[in-house]
């Protein structure tokens, strides 16, 4: 783009911003209901714990109790790998370490690193 084209684009963007600001200003101060964005209510099912680690666990997936649907939501876990994790868990009990998770066919170091940000090993 030439300098002139960049200047015109910038002028267009600034003019649009001024028009939007004026529209909100006029709507707010000269009648009608104020313009507000709808708020999505998300009530907490459990109170936020004082301990940050406990709070993070509420928003993460427990690899030892997750269902197939919950496992599939983790990065790099598809239905086949989720069923392998469930089968390993059924045969050997809950995972005690990430090294044990690595024993599941199809799980490797990179996959463990990816899911550790969204999962933990519960009791």
NORSULPE-V95914 format. One line per field, one symbol per residue. ss: DSSP state (~ for helix, > for strand, _ for the rest). psi: psi as a letter, one per 30 degrees, with the letter a starting at -180 (. if undefined). A space follows every 10 residues. Layout:
ss=???
psi=???
This chain:
ss=__~~~~~~~~ ~~~~~~~~~~ ~~~~~~~~~_ __________ __________ _~~~~~~~__ >>_____~~~ ~~______~~ ~~~~~~~~~~ ~~_____~~~ ~_______~~ ~~~~~~__>> ___
psi=kleeeeeeee eeeeeeeeee eeeeeeeefh llkkjkkkkk kikkfklkle keeeeeeegl kjffgkleee effkkgjaee eeeeeeeeee efalkflfee effkkfkaee eeeefffgll jl.
